[in-house]
Amino acid sequence: MKKIILVRHGKSAWDRPFLADHDRPLAERGLRDLPLMADRLVARMVKPSLFLSSSATRAVQTAEILANHFQYPLEEIQIEKNLYHSHPEIILKYLRMQKDKYDTILVFGHNPGFNDLIEYLGKPIDNLPTSGQCGFKFDTDHWSEISPNNASFWFIDYPKKKTR
């Protein structure tokens, strides 16, 4: 079984209006929300084996915060420029290219691509909020075989969601 968790970047800063979108860093709220969301993944007993991130500053910062939380080596985060504002087909392409030794991949990226991928995999959604997470399990042992046909929704979580 293969698992993915789509992690939307934390809330980004807008205090520098002329900064390119790709280069916008996390805002204080993003920095505050992400450790909480990492704790929720730990409580869910998630054991990530690969971190795959868009090259946007806010996505890389999000990946680094979660990597520190999971003691995942920062130098092993795979940063892929083509995941920046990518379509579902591109996200799936990069997931399907991964080595089968990885069981659980955290993908750090953006909307609308994440919303579209969640819908494509069979879970209706209006919006995955910033710092939100959405997990799917795939009934296969090979990343090259993941598809909507073997996907099952696992969970969705975000900072304002009430937890038990």
C-alpha positions as protocol buffer text, in pm:
chain_id: "A"
residue {
  index: 1
  type: MET
  ca { x: 0 y: 0 z: 0 }
}
residue {
  index: 2
  type: LYS
  ca { x: 123 y: 347 z: -93 }
}
residue {
  index: 3
  type: LYS
  ca { x: 11 y: 664 z: 86 }
}
residue {
  index: 4
  type: ILE
  ca { x: 28 y: 1031 z: -1 }
}
residue {
  index: 5
  type: ILE
  ca { x: -46 y: 1332 z: 208 }
}
residue {
  index: 6
  type: LEU
  ca { x: -96 y: 1655 z: 20 }
}
residue {
  index: 7
  type: VAL
  ca { x: 20 y: 1940 z: 245 }
}
residue {
  index: 8
  type: ARG
  ca { x: -79 y: 2285 z: 130 }
}
residue {
  index: 9
  type: HIS
  ca { x: 181 y: 2543 z: 223 }
}
residue {
  index: 10
  type: GLY
  ca { x: 122 y: 2754 z: 532 }
}
residue {
  index: 11
  type: LYS
  ca { x: -32 y: 3100 z: 513 }
}
residue {
  index: 12
  type: SER
  ca { x: 199 y: 3323 z: 313 }
}
residue {
  index: 13
  type: ALA
  ca { x: 310 y: 3679 z: 381 }
}
residue {
  index: 14
  type: TRP
  ca { x: 176 y: 3960 z: 165 }
}
residue {
  index: 15
  type: ASP
  ca { x: 364 y: 4248 z: 330 }
}
residue {
  index: 16
  type: ARG
  ca { x: 595 y: 4289 z: 27 }
}
residue {
  index: 17
  type: PRO
  ca { x: 353 y: 4344 z: -265 }
}
residue {
  index: 18
  type: PHE
  ca { x: 623 y: 4358 z: -531 }
}
residue {
  index: 19
  type: LEU
  ca { x: 780 y: 4027 z: -434 }
}
residue {
  index: 20
  type: ALA
  ca { x: 726 y: 3756 z: -697 }
}
residue {
  index: 21
  type: ASP
  ca { x: 459 y: 3503 z: -597 }
}
residue {
  index: 22
  type: HIS
  ca { x: 714 y: 3219 z: -614 }
}
residue {
  index: 23
  type: ASP
  ca { x: 932 y: 3397 z: -357 }
}
residue {
  index: 24
  type: ARG
  ca { x: 669 y: 3481 z: -93 }
}
residue {
  index: 25
  type: PRO
  ca { x: 763 y: 3342 z: 250 }
}
residue {
  index: 26
  type: LEU
  ca { x: 537 y: 3215 z: 526 }
}
residue {
  index: 27
  type: ALA
  ca { x: 345 y: 3460 z: 741 }
}
residue {
  index: 28
  type: GLU
  ca { x: 335 y: 3442 z: 1121 }
}
residue {
  index: 29
  type: ARG
  ca { x: 8 y: 3247 z: 1103 }
}
residue {
  index: 30
  type: GLY
  ca { x: 169 y: 2989 z: 878 }
}
residue {
  index: 31
  type: LEU
  ca { x: 464 y: 2957 z: 1114 }
}
residue {
  index: 32
  type: ARG
  ca { x: 222 y: 2912 z: 1405 }
}
residue {
  index: 33
  type: ASP
  ca { x: -16 y: 2664 z: 1235 }
}
residue {
  index: 34
  type: LEU
  ca { x: 239 y: 2423 z: 1088 }
}
residue {
  index: 35
  type: PRO
  ca { x: 377 y: 2274 z: 1413 }
}
residue {
  index: 36
  type: LEU
  ca { x: 17 y: 2206 z: 1523 }
}
residue {
  index: 37
  type: MET
  ca { x: -50 y: 2028 z: 1195 }
}
residue {
  index: 38
  type: ALA
  ca { x: 273 y: 1829 z: 1227 }
}
residue {
  index: 39
  type: ASP
  ca { x: 158 y: 1717 z: 1574 }
}
residue {
  index: 40
  type: ARG
  ca { x: -168 y: 1596 z: 1422 }
}
residue {
  index: 41
  type: LEU
  ca { x: 23 y: 1384 z: 1170 }
}
residue {
  index: 42
  type: VAL
  ca { x: 224 y: 1233 z: 1455 }
}
residue {
  index: 43
  type: ALA
  ca { x: -100 y: 1158 z: 1644 }
}
residue {
  index: 44
  type: ARG
  ca { x: -225 y: 986 z: 1327 }
}
residue {
  index: 45
  type: MET
  ca { x: 94 y: 775 z: 1342 }
}
residue {
  index: 46
  type: VAL
  ca { x: 213 y: 896 z: 1002 }
}
residue {
  index: 47
  type: LYS
  ca { x: 568 y: 791 z: 920 }
}
residue {
  index: 48
  type: PRO
  ca { x: 678 y: 984 z: 611 }
}
residue {
  index: 49
  type: SER
  ca { x: 946 y: 823 z: 398 }
}
residue {
  index: 50
  type: LEU
  ca { x: 981 y: 1105 z: 143 }
}
residue {
  index: 51
  type: PHE
  ca { x: 921 y: 1480 z: 136 }
}
residue {
  index: 52
  type: LEU
  ca { x: 848 y: 1616 z: -212 }
}
residue {
  index: 53
  type: SER
  ca { x: 805 y: 1993 z: -244 }
}
residue {
  index: 54
  type: SER
  ca { x: 727 y: 2266 z: -490 }
}
residue {
  index: 55
  type: SER
  ca { x: 1019 y: 2506 z: -527 }
}
residue {
  index: 56
  type: ALA
  ca { x: 813 y: 2805 z: -404 }
}
residue {
  index: 57
  type: THR
  ca { x: 963 y: 2957 z: -89 }
}
residue {
  index: 58
  type: ARG
  ca { x: 649 y: 2907 z: 120 }
}
residue {
  index: 59
  type: ALA
  ca { x: 621 y: 2539 z: 18 }
}
residue {
  index: 60
  type: VAL
  ca { x: 988 y: 2470 z: 92 }
}
residue {
  index: 61
  type: GLN
  ca { x: 956 y: 2644 z: 431 }
}
residue {
  index: 62
  type: THR
  ca { x: 649 y: 2431 z: 506 }
}
residue {
  index: 63
  type: ALA
  ca { x: 839 y: 2114 z: 413 }
}
residue {
  index: 64
  type: GLU
  ca { x: 1134 y: 2217 z: 629 }
}
residue {
  index: 65
  type: ILE
  ca { x: 916 y: 2283 z: 934 }
}
residue {
  index: 66
  type: LEU
  ca { x: 752 y: 1942 z: 904 }
}
residue {
  index: 67
  type: ALA
  ca { x: 1086 y: 1776 z: 827 }
}
residue {
  index: 68
  type: ASN
  ca { x: 1231 y: 1917 z: 1149 }
}
residue {
  index: 69
  type: HIS
  ca { x: 928 y: 1788 z: 1337 }
}
residue {
  index: 70
  type: PHE
  ca { x: 978 y: 1437 z: 1195 }
}
residue {
  index: 71
  type: GLN
  ca { x: 1359 y: 1455 z: 1213 }
}
residue {
  index: 72
  type: TYR
  ca { x: 1370 y: 1409 z: 838 }
}
residue {
  index: 73
  type: PRO
  ca { x: 1700 y: 1532 z: 690 }
}
residue {
  index: 74
  type: LEU
  ca { x: 1650 y: 1870 z: 523 }
}
residue {
  index: 75
  type: GLU
  ca { x: 1900 y: 1784 z: 251 }
}
residue {
  index: 76
  type: GLU
  ca { x: 1682 y: 1488 z: 148 }
}
residue {
  index: 77
  type: ILE
  ca { x: 1374 y: 1698 z: 72 }
}
residue {
  index: 78
  type: GLN
  ca { x: 1314 y: 1665 z: -301 }
}
residue {
  index: 79
  type: ILE
  ca { x: 1241 y: 2008 z: -444 }
}
residue {
  index: 80
  type: GLU
  ca { x: 1075 y: 2011 z: -783 }
}
residue {
  index: 81
  type: LYS
  ca { x: 1015 y: 2339 z: -968 }
}
residue {
  index: 82
  type: ASN
  ca { x: 743 y: 2178 z: -1184 }
}
residue {
  index: 83
  type: LEU
  ca { x: 523 y: 2128 z: -877 }
}
residue {
  index: 84
  type: TYR
  ca { x: 480 y: 2505 z: -843 }
}
residue {
  index: 85
  type: HIS
  ca { x: 114 y: 2570 z: -932 }
}
residue {
  index: 86
  type: SER
  ca { x: 98 y: 2241 z: -1119 }
}
residue {
  index: 87
  type: HIS
  ca { x: -199 y: 2049 z: -1251 }
}
residue {
  index: 88
  type: PRO
  ca { x: -300 y: 1711 z: -1106 }
}
residue {
  index: 89
  type: GLU
  ca { x: -141 y: 1526 z: -1398 }
}
residue {
  index: 90
  type: ILE
  ca { x: 198 y: 1679 z: -1318 }
}
residue {
  index: 91
  type: ILE
  ca { x: 171 y: 1600 z: -945 }
}
residue {
  index: 92
  type: LEU
  ca { x: 79 y: 1240 z: -1029 }
}
residue {
  index: 93
  type: LYS
  ca { x: 364 y: 1221 z: -1281 }
}
residue {
  index: 94
  type: TYR
  ca { x: 618 y: 1304 z: -1009 }
}
residue {
  index: 95
  type: LEU
  ca { x: 457 y: 1064 z: -763 }
}
residue {
  index: 96
  type: ARG
  ca { x: 459 y: 783 z: -1020 }
}
residue {
  index: 97
  type: MET
  ca { x: 832 y: 839 z: -1077 }
}
residue {
  index: 98
  type: GLN
  ca { x: 923 y: 766 z: -714 }
}
residue {
  index: 99
  type: LYS
  ca { x: 1108 y: 458 z: -597 }
}
residue {
  index: 100
  type: ASP
  ca { x: 892 y: 186 z: -450 }
}
residue {
  index: 101
  type: LYS
  ca { x: 1103 y: 183 z: -132 }
}
residue {
  index: 102
  type: TYR
  ca { x: 901 y: 488 z: -21 }
}
residue {
  index: 103
  type: ASP
  ca { x: 568 y: 405 z: 141 }
}
residue {
  index: 104
  type: THR
  ca { x: 435 y: 743 z: 254 }
}
residue {
  index: 105
  type: ILE
  ca { x: 507 y: 1061 z: 62 }
}
residue {
  index: 106
  type: LEU
  ca { x: 429 y: 1410 z: 187 }
}
residue {
  index: 107
  type: VAL
  ca { x: 377 y: 1645 z: -109 }
}
residue {
  index: 108
  type: PHE
  ca { x: 405 y: 2018 z: -37 }
}
residue {
  index: 109
  type: GLY
  ca { x: 232 y: 2247 z: -282 }
}
residue {
  index: 110
  type: HIS
  ca { x: -52 y: 2471 z: -384 }
}
residue {
  index: 111
  type: ASN
  ca { x: -410 y: 2522 z: -486 }
}
residue {
  index: 112
  type: PRO
  ca { x: -583 y: 2497 z: -724 }
}
residue {
  index: 113
  type: GLY
  ca { x: -374 y: 2192 z: -822 }
}
residue {
  index: 114
  type: PHE
  ca { x: -426 y: 2019 z: -488 }
}
residue {
  index: 115
  type: ASN
  ca { x: -802 y: 2079 z: -493 }
}
residue {
  index: 116
  type: ASP
  ca { x: -819 y: 1942 z: -846 }
}
residue {
  index: 117
  type: LEU
  ca { x: -611 y: 1635 z: -755 }
}
residue {
  index: 118
  type: ILE
  ca { x: -825 y: 1562 z: -449 }
}
residue {
  index: 119
  type: GLU
  ca { x: -1137 y: 1576 z: -670 }
}
residue {
  index: 120
  type: TYR
  ca { x: -970 y: 1360 z: -936 }
}
residue {
  index: 121
  type: LEU
  ca { x: -887 y: 1097 z: -675 }
}
residue {
  index: 122
  type: GLY
  ca { x: -1252 y: 1084 z: -570 }
}
residue {
  index: 123
  type: LYS
  ca { x: -1300 y: 1317 z: -273 }
}
residue {
  index: 124
  type: PRO
  ca { x: -1528 y: 1617 z: -329 }
}
residue {
  index: 125
  type: ILE
  ca { x: -1375 y: 1933 z: -182 }
}
residue {
  index: 126
  type: ASP
  ca { x: -1439 y: 2307 z: -195 }
}
residue {
  index: 127
  type: ASN
  ca { x: -1097 y: 2418 z: -72 }
}
residue {
  index: 128
  type: LEU
  ca { x: -796 y: 2274 z: 107 }
}
residue {
  index: 129
  type: PRO
  ca { x: -702 y: 2563 z: 339 }
}
residue {
  index: 130
  type: THR
  ca { x: -346 y: 2680 z: 396 }
}
residue {
  index: 131
  type: SER
  ca { x: -158 y: 2435 z: 620 }
}
residue {
  index: 132
  type: GLY
  ca { x: -430 y: 2182 z: 532 }
}
residue {
  index: 133
  type: GLN
  ca { x: -355 y: 1815 z: 473 }
}
residue {
  index: 134
  type: CYS
  ca { x: -538 y: 1555 z: 269 }
}
residue {
  index: 135
  type: GLY
  ca { x: -436 y: 1189 z: 267 }
}
residue {
  index: 136
  type: PHE
  ca { x: -503 y: 906 z: 26 }
}
residue {
  index: 137
  type: LYS
  ca { x: -409 y: 539 z: 30 }
}
residue {
  index: 138
  type: PHE
  ca { x: -347 y: 340 z: -287 }
}
residue {
  index: 139
  type: ASP
  ca { x: -402 y: -34 z: -312 }
}
residue {
  index: 140
  type: THR
  ca { x: -72 y: -104 z: -488 }
}
residue {
  index: 141
  type: ASP
  ca { x: 293 y: -163 z: -402 }
}
residue {
  index: 142
  type: HIS
  ca { x: 418 y: 43 z: -698 }
}
residue {
  index: 143
  type: TRP
  ca { x: 408 y: 420 z: -736 }
}
residue {
  index: 144
  type: SER
  ca { x: 388 y: 378 z: -1111 }
}
residue {
  index: 145
  type: GLU
  ca { x: 43 y: 221 z: -1065 }
}
residue {
  index: 146
  type: ILE
  ca { x: -130 y: 484 z: -850 }
}
residue {
  index: 147
  type: SER
  ca { x: -455 y: 609 z: -998 }
}
residue {
  index: 148
  type: PRO
  ca { x: -811 y: 703 z: -904 }
}
residue {
  index: 149
  type: ASN
  ca { x: -900 y: 335 z: -958 }
}
residue {
  index: 150
  type: ASN
  ca { x: -693 y: 219 z: -660 }
}
residue {
  index: 151
  type: ALA
  ca { x: -719 y: 536 z: -446 }
}
residue {
  index: 152
  type: SER
  ca { x: -914 y: 557 z: -123 }
}
residue {
  index: 153
  type: PHE
  ca { x: -965 y: 871 z: 80 }
}
residue {
  index: 154
  type: TRP
  ca { x: -781 y: 857 z: 414 }
}
residue {
  index: 155
  type: PHE
  ca { x: -832 y: 1190 z: 593 }
}
residue {
  index: 156
  type: ILE
  ca { x: -851 y: 1565 z: 566 }
}
residue {
  index: 157
  type: ASP
  ca { x: -733 y: 1809 z: 832 }
}
residue {
  index: 158
  type: TYR
  ca { x: -666 y: 2180 z: 862 }
}
residue {
  index: 159
  type: PRO
  ca { x: -588 y: 2422 z: 1145 }
}
residue {
  index: 160
  type: LYS
  ca { x: -946 y: 2535 z: 1216 }
}
residue {
  index: 161
  type: LYS
  ca { x: -1090 y: 2181 z: 1206 }
}
residue {
  index: 162
  type: LYS
  ca { x: -1217 y: 2062 z: 1540 }
}
residue {
  index: 163
  type: THR
  ca { x: -1038 y: 1753 z: 1667 }
}
residue {
  index: 164
  type: ARG
  ca { x: -1157 y: 1503 z: 1920 }
}
